[in-house]
Amino acid sequence: MSLNYIWSGFFLVGFAAAFAQWIFLGDTEIFKRIIDGTFDSAKSGVMDIALPLAGVMTLWLGIMNIGEKAGVVDLLARVIAPFFSRIFPDVPKNHPATGHMVMNFSANLLGLDNAATPFGLKAMESLQTLNPNKDEASNAQIMFLVLHTSGLTLIPLAIMAQRSILGAADPSDIFIPCMIATYVATLVGIIAVSIRQRINLLNRVVLSWLGGMTAAIAGMIFYFTQYLSKEEIELVSKVVSNLVLMLVIATFIIGALRRKVNVYEAFIEGAKGGIQTSLTVIPYLVGMLVAISVIRNAGVFGFVVEGFNWFFSLLGINTDFVPALPTAMMKPLSGSGSKAMMIDAMKTYGVDSFVGRLACVFQGSADTTFYIVALYFGSVGIRKTRYAISCGLIADFAGVVAAIFVAYLFFH
């Protein structure tokens, strides 16, 4: 029901903002921009997202099926089962969904979006088999989605590459702030969902895993900053990300061959679901992207930013961060939209300016909550999202606040 009100609100708020600009500001082009934007977004949802996704889904669902028959996915599930059994208490031990979620989170950690999405959709499909109410999100599906929308990424390779293209003196200087912000978002997301689901996080297993992950991230930050140059950081990031992906494919194939599995037939068997999944999500994607386009083209973001600027100035708070807020506001709605906002901030204020760097940290601090809800829940026909969006936005907000603090700490 919450998605119903949010989706409707995007259109109604967009119309109200456009109507006000027509009446009071004399902007006679505002309605044309909005309608043109709806057509562009509808086309983009099919041609630029759903159809390319069909190819990616076909490839990676085939690879995933090889991994399942090789027993690798099951092995991953057993390794992480002690932790996942605490935060996903409704998922049986060694259920295939655990392995699928591990693959999704691993791809996200390395910034491998093309691989993460098929793994994530497969995980949602596996969790749906455990869902007694097929049109309503289960507790496990909500926890998985919120963890995914928190956008935990160790290596923000795409952001570093964009900074390099625009001539940043040190493209990798946002690496540590991004890691800190996205980790805060993930922890807050886990806590928010656990509170709603009454999951006890204060036990030895959960604290050990979270402590271990925190130590690992801190150790990596220390190593990167103390022993690697900025060029070496970029090189390591690029090589490790793609090397790990190739190792996954090679490991799946070798494991399957050892079990005397017909690898090619296993690939074809798994790949067959790729196109169907992509077709299933088209209505959900188009509906959400068009609604987002309305709110964006109606100029609502500009009004909100001005309001924030006035509010924080009134409180006597430094407002240097406000010009970067459009990136943070767009991120839960649209990945491509927030990327455009980030690039615009770097071009307008300077790639190495405080605003330019903060926009990059915003981009790396969370993921596209509304897009992910539409894509992942839409792929299995879930219409009642319960508290998934609210918890996802809480995680996003935590990431934004953390991004502002670390940006002031590192760059101001």
FENWOQUI-V979078 format. One line per field, one symbol per residue. phi: phi as a letter, one per 40 degrees, with the letter a starting at -180 (. if undefined). psi: psi as a letter, one per 40 degrees, with the letter a starting at -180 (. if undefined). burial: 1 if it has 9 or more other ideal C-beta (glycine too) atoms within 8 Angstrom, else 0. A space follows every 50 residues. Layout:
# FENWOQUI-V979078
phi: ???
psi: ???
burial: ???
This chain:
# FENWOQUI-V979078
phi: .ccccccccdccccccccccccccbgcccccccccdccccccccdcccbc cccdcccdccccccccccccgcccccccccddcccccbccccdgcddccc ccccccccdcgcdccccdccccccccccccccbccbccdccccccccccc gcbcbcccccccccdcgccbdcccdcdcccccccdccccccccccccfcc ccbcccccccccccccccccdcccccbbccccccccdcccdccccccdcc cdcccccccfccccccccdccdcccccccccdccccdcccccccccccgc dccccccccccccccgcdbcccdccdccccdccaccccccccccccccbh cbccccccdccdcccabcdcccdccccccbgcbccfbccccccccdcccc ccccccccccbc
psi: ddddddddddddddddddddddddefgeeddddddddddddddddddecd dddddddddddddddddddeeddddddddeddddddegeehihfiddddd dddddddddefgdddddddddddddddddehdgdehhiddddddddddee fhhdggdddddddddefidgdeeeddddddddddddddddddddddefhh efidddddddddddddddddddddddeiiddddddddddddddddddddd ddddddddefigddddddddddedddddddedddddddddddddddeeed ddddddddddddddefihededeedddddddedhddddddddddddddeh deiddddddddddeeaagdddddddddddefhdhebeddddddddddddd dddddddddde.
burial: 01100110011011101101110000000100110111011111110011 10111111111111111111111111100110111111001000111111 11111111111110111111111111110110010111011111111111 11111110111111010100111111111111111111111111011010 10001110110001001001101100010100110111011001100110 11111110101010011111101110111111011111111111111111 10111001100110000000111111111111111011111111110010 10111111111111111111111111111101001011101111110111 111101110110
